Amino acid sequence: MSRANDPIDVYLLRVLVALVAERSVSRVAVRMNQTQPAISAALRRLREAFGDPILVRERGSMVPTERALLLRERARGVLLDIDHMLAGPEAFEPRASAMTFTVASPDYLAASFMGDVVARFRVEAPNARLVVHSLTADYDYERALAHGELDIVIGNWPQPPERLHLSLLLEDELVCLMGKRNPLAKGTMTLERYLAAPHVVPLPLASAHRAVIETHLAGLRVSRDARVVVPYYAVAPHLVADSDLVFTTARHFAMQFVRTLPVVAVPAPEGFPRMRFYQLWHDRSQHQAAHRWLRGLLSQVAAKQAGDAAAA
C-alpha cells in the first residue's frame, strides 16, 4: 500500500522534537543547520498535520502545547528506532558517516581539549557534525541523555551519577590563580593563607551537589571567603588579574590564562584533591558502534594531553 501522501516524515519528526526542546524557530535552525524559513515551513506542516499549534506564545516566549509534549515522547521513540536501523548492528565507518554527535561540556574544561577533539574529529569523520552543548546549572543532562538529545556529557563531580556509564578522561591538580602583584603569589599557599584570602567562586553546576573544593573544605569543617561569585569560569581569571582575589581551578584550565594575562598559578594547599573529568553516557548508546567511536576519540585526546603535560 502506497503512503506517498503521508503528512509526516522523519525530517518533520526531528523538527518536532527540536522545537519542543528549544522553543525557538531560530535556535532549531542553527541546531539542525537549516534556514529559519525552512523550519517555519516545517512548523506550519506540523500544525496542519496534527491540528495543533505545537508552540504558542506565553508571556513573551514560546511554550509547547500539551499535545506537542505528548507527540514529542512518541516521536523520540520512533526516531530512536530509525537511528538504530540506519546505524546497523556493528559496522561504523567514521569517514563515511554524516551523523550528528552532541556533547555537553562545562566552560571550565580548557579550550585546548575541545580544540584537539575537533581537530581529530574533522580528520576522522569529515562528513559528520559535532554539536557542543553548554552544561549549566538548570540543564537536566540526565534526561537529555536518556532521550537522545545528548550523546555524551563531560563534567567534574566529586561523586559521578551512578545511573550512567562513565570513564575517566582527565585528572589534574588544583592551582590557585591570582594576579602577579598579589602578595600570595610568593611562597607556599598554606591552608591558613588560603582561608584568609578573598576568593572568586563560580556558581555550581547543580545546587544539589557540592563542587570538589567545597566538598573538601566541608570535610575539614572550614569554608573559604567567597567575595565574588560569577556565572562563568572563563570570567574569573580576568577578575583576579588586577585584584586581591584568588581563583581555584584545574591546572590545564589555568595555564591558558597564565600565557595571556598578568596572572600566576600557585599550587593549591597540600592535601587538596585532584580534579577529575569524566565522560558520561546512557545505557541506550552503550553498545552502539558510532558512540563507541566517539568515546574512544575523547579518551585518545585526553590521553595525549596527559602525556604531553607529563613530558613538559
C-alpha positions as CSV (number, residue, x, y, z in Angstrom):
1,M,0.0,0.0,0.0
2,S,1.4,3.4,-1.1
3,R,1.9,6.0,1.7
4,A,3.3,8.7,-0.6
5,N,0.7,11.2,0.7
6,D,1.6,10.8,4.4
7,P,1.8,14.2,6.1
8,I,4.7,13.3,8.4
9,D,8.2,12.2,7.6
10,V,11.4,11.6,9.6
11,Y,12.5,15.2,9.0
12,L,9.3,16.6,10.5
13,L,9.6,14.4,13.5
14,R,13.2,15.7,14.1
15,V,11.9,19.2,13.8
16,L,9.1,18.5,16.2
17,V,11.5,17.1,18.9
18,A,13.9,20.1,18.4
19,L,11.1,22.7,18.5
20,V,9.7,21.4,21.8
21,A,13.3,21.3,23.3
22,E,14.5,24.6,22.0
23,R,11.1,26.5,21.9
24,S,12.5,28.7,19.2
25,V,12.5,28.5,15.4
26,S,15.8,30.4,15.1
27,R,17.6,28.1,17.6
28,V,16.3,25.0,15.9
29,A,17.5,26.4,12.6
30,V,21.0,26.7,14.0
31,R,20.8,23.3,15.7
32,M,19.7,21.5,12.5
33,N,21.8,23.5,10.1
34,Q,18.7,24.8,8.3
35,T,17.4,28.2,7.4
36,Q,14.7,29.9,9.6
37,P,12.2,29.9,6.7
38,A,12.7,26.1,6.3
39,I,12.0,25.5,10.0
40,S,9.0,27.9,9.9
41,A,7.6,25.9,6.9
42,A,8.1,22.7,8.8
43,L,6.3,24.1,11.8
44,R,3.3,25.0,9.6
45,R,3.3,21.4,8.2
46,L,3.3,20.0,11.7
47,R,0.5,22.3,12.7
48,E,-1.6,21.2,9.7
49,A,-0.8,17.5,10.2
50,F,-1.7,17.4,13.9
51,G,-4.3,20.1,14.0
52,D,-2.4,21.7,16.9
53,P,-0.3,24.9,17.2
54,I,2.6,22.9,18.7
55,L,4.2,26.1,20.0
56,V,2.2,29.1,21.5
57,R,3.3,32.4,22.8
58,E,3.0,32.9,26.5
59,R,4.4,35.9,28.5
60,G,6.8,36.9,25.7
61,S,8.2,33.4,25.0
62,M,7.2,30.3,23.1
63,V,6.0,27.2,25.0
64,P,4.9,23.8,23.7
65,T,1.3,22.7,23.9
66,E,0.2,19.7,25.9
67,R,-0.3,17.8,22.7
68,A,3.1,18.7,21.5
69,L,4.7,17.3,24.7
70,L,2.9,14.0,24.1
71,L,3.8,13.9,20.5
72,R,7.5,14.6,21.3
73,E,7.7,11.5,23.5
74,R,6.2,9.3,20.7
75,A,8.5,10.9,18.1
76,R,11.6,10.2,20.2
77,G,10.8,6.6,20.3
78,V,10.2,6.4,16.6
79,L,13.4,8.3,15.8
80,L,15.5,6.1,18.2
81,D,14.2,3.0,16.3
82,I,15.0,4.6,13.0
83,D,18.5,5.6,14.1
84,H,19.1,2.0,15.3
85,M,18.0,0.7,11.9
86,L,20.3,3.1,10.0
87,A,23.3,2.6,12.2
88,G,23.4,-1.1,11.5
89,P,24.3,-3.8,14.1
90,E,28.0,-3.3,14.3
91,A,29.8,-1.5,11.5
92,F,30.6,2.1,11.7
93,E,32.8,3.9,9.2
94,P,33.7,7.5,10.5
95,R,34.9,8.8,7.2
96,A,31.6,7.9,5.5
97,S,29.3,8.9,8.3
98,A,27.1,12.0,8.2
99,M,25.8,11.6,11.8
100,T,25.4,14.4,14.2
101,F,27.0,13.9,17.6
102,T,26.1,16.1,20.6
103,V,28.3,16.6,23.6
104,A,27.6,18.7,26.7
105,S,30.6,20.3,28.4
106,P,31.1,22.9,31.1
107,D,33.0,26.1,30.4
108,Y,35.8,25.1,32.8
109,L,37.1,22.4,30.5
110,A,40.1,24.0,28.8
111,A,39.5,25.2,25.2
112,S,42.7,23.3,24.2
113,F,41.0,19.9,25.0
114,M,37.9,20.6,22.8
115,G,40.2,22.1,20.2
116,D,42.1,18.9,19.9
117,V,38.9,16.9,19.9
118,V,37.5,19.0,17.0
119,A,40.8,18.6,15.0
120,R,40.8,14.8,15.3
121,F,37.0,14.7,14.7
122,R,37.4,16.6,11.4
123,V,40.2,14.3,10.2
124,E,38.4,11.0,11.1
125,A,34.8,12.0,10.3
126,P,34.9,14.9,7.8
127,N,31.2,14.5,6.9
128,A,29.8,14.2,10.4
129,R,28.7,17.1,12.6
130,L,29.6,17.8,16.2
131,V,27.3,20.0,18.4
132,V,28.8,21.1,21.8
133,H,26.0,22.0,24.2
134,S,26.7,24.1,27.3
135,L,26.4,22.4,30.7
136,T,24.6,24.8,33.0
137,A,23.0,24.5,36.5
138,D,19.5,24.3,35.1
139,Y,20.2,21.8,32.3
140,D,18.9,18.3,33.0
141,Y,21.6,16.4,31.3
142,E,20.5,13.0,32.6
143,R,17.1,13.5,30.9
144,A,18.8,14.7,27.7
145,L,21.0,11.6,27.6
146,A,18.0,9.3,28.3
147,H,16.0,10.9,25.5
148,G,18.8,11.0,22.9
149,E,19.2,14.8,22.9
150,L,22.8,14.3,24.1
151,D,25.3,11.5,23.4
152,I,28.0,12.3,26.0
153,V,28.4,14.6,28.9
154,I,31.8,15.8,30.1
155,G,32.0,17.0,33.6
156,N,33.6,17.0,37.0
157,W,31.8,15.6,40.0
158,P,33.0,14.5,43.5
159,Q,30.7,11.6,43.0
160,P,29.6,10.9,39.4
161,P,25.9,9.8,38.9
162,E,25.6,6.1,39.5
163,R,22.8,5.7,36.9
164,L,25.1,6.4,34.0
165,H,28.1,4.7,32.4
166,L,31.3,6.7,32.8
167,S,35.0,6.7,32.1
168,L,37.8,8.9,33.4
169,L,39.0,11.4,30.9
170,L,41.4,13.8,32.6
171,E,42.9,14.1,36.1
172,D,44.6,17.3,37.1
173,E,45.9,19.1,40.1
174,L,44.2,22.2,41.6
175,V,46.0,25.5,41.5
176,C,45.3,29.0,42.8
177,L,45.2,31.6,40.1
178,M,46.0,35.2,41.1
179,G,47.4,38.4,39.9
180,K,51.2,38.7,39.7
181,R,51.2,41.5,42.3
182,N,49.1,39.6,44.8
183,P,51.2,39.0,48.0
184,L,50.1,35.4,48.0
185,A,51.9,34.8,44.6
186,K,55.1,34.4,46.6
187,G,55.7,31.5,48.8
188,T,53.7,28.4,49.6
189,M,49.9,28.5,49.6
190,T,49.1,27.1,53.0
191,L,45.6,26.3,54.2
192,E,45.7,29.2,56.6
193,R,46.7,31.6,53.8
194,Y,44.1,30.1,51.6
195,L,41.2,30.5,54.1
196,A,42.3,34.1,54.9
197,A,42.2,35.2,51.2
198,P,39.2,36.6,49.4
199,H,38.1,34.3,46.6
200,V,36.2,34.5,43.3
201,V,33.9,31.4,43.0
202,P,31.8,30.2,40.0
203,L,28.2,29.2,40.5
204,P,27.9,25.4,41.0
205,L,26.6,23.4,38.1
206,A,24.0,21.8,40.3
207,S,22.6,23.1,43.6
208,A,22.2,19.5,44.9
209,H,25.9,18.7,44.6
210,R,28.8,20.5,46.2
211,A,31.8,21.3,44.0
212,V,35.1,19.5,44.5
213,I,36.6,22.3,46.5
214,E,33.6,22.9,48.7
215,T,33.3,19.1,49.4
216,H,37.0,19.0,50.5
217,L,36.7,22.1,52.7
218,A,33.5,20.8,54.3
219,G,35.3,17.7,55.3
220,L,37.8,19.9,57.1
221,R,34.9,21.8,58.7
222,V,36.0,25.1,57.2
223,S,34.9,27.3,54.3
224,R,36.5,29.9,52.0
225,D,35.7,33.6,51.8
226,A,33.7,33.8,48.6
227,R,33.7,37.6,47.9
228,V,32.8,37.5,44.2
229,V,30.5,34.9,42.6
230,V,30.4,34.6,38.8
231,P,28.3,32.5,36.4
232,Y,31.2,31.5,34.1
233,Y,34.6,30.1,34.8
234,A,36.2,32.0,31.9
235,V,35.4,35.3,33.6
236,A,37.2,34.5,36.8
237,P,40.9,34.8,35.6
238,H,40.2,38.3,34.3
239,L,38.9,39.3,37.8
240,V,42.0,38.2,39.7
241,A,44.5,39.8,37.3
242,D,44.2,43.3,39.0
243,S,42.7,42.5,42.3
244,D,43.5,40.6,45.6
245,L,41.1,37.8,44.7
246,V,42.2,34.1,44.3
247,F,40.6,31.7,41.9
248,T,41.0,27.9,42.4
249,T,40.8,25.7,39.3
250,A,42.4,22.9,37.4
251,R,46.0,23.5,36.2
252,H,45.2,22.8,32.5
253,F,42.4,25.4,32.6
254,A,44.6,28.0,34.4
255,M,47.6,27.7,32.2
256,Q,45.8,29.1,29.1
257,F,45.4,32.4,31.1
258,V,48.9,32.4,32.5
259,R,50.1,32.7,28.9
260,T,47.8,35.7,28.2
261,L,47.1,37.6,31.4
262,P,49.3,39.1,34.2
263,V,48.5,36.1,36.5
264,V,50.3,33.2,38.1
265,A,49.2,29.7,39.1
266,V,50.3,28.6,42.6
267,P,49.8,25.0,43.7
268,A,46.7,24.7,46.0
269,P,47.3,23.9,49.7
270,E,48.7,20.4,50.5
271,G,46.0,17.8,50.7
272,F,43.6,19.4,48.2
273,P,42.1,16.8,45.9
274,R,42.8,16.4,42.3
275,M,40.1,17.4,39.8
276,R,38.8,14.5,37.7
277,F,36.8,15.0,34.5
278,Y,34.6,12.1,33.3
279,Q,32.6,11.3,30.2
280,L,29.1,10.0,31.0
281,W,26.7,8.3,28.7
282,H,23.3,6.5,28.8
283,D,22.8,2.8,28.5
284,R,20.9,3.3,25.2
285,S,24.2,4.1,23.5
286,Q,26.5,1.7,25.4
287,H,26.8,-0.8,22.6
288,Q,26.3,1.5,19.5
289,A,29.4,1.4,17.3
290,A,29.2,5.1,16.4
291,H,29.1,6.2,20.0
292,R,31.9,3.8,21.0
293,W,34.0,5.5,18.3
294,L,33.2,8.9,19.8
295,R,34.0,7.9,23.3
296,G,37.3,6.4,22.1
297,L,38.2,9.6,20.3
298,L,37.6,11.6,23.5
299,S,39.7,9.2,25.5
300,Q,42.5,9.3,23.0
301,V,42.7,13.1,23.0
302,A,42.7,13.1,26.8
303,A,45.5,10.5,27.0
304,K,47.6,12.5,24.5
305,Q,47.1,15.7,26.5
306,A,48.0,13.9,29.8
307,G,51.2,12.6,28.1
308,D,52.1,16.0,26.7
309,A,51.7,17.5,30.2
310,A,53.8,14.9,31.8
311,A,56.6,15.4,29.3
312,A,56.5,19.2,29.7
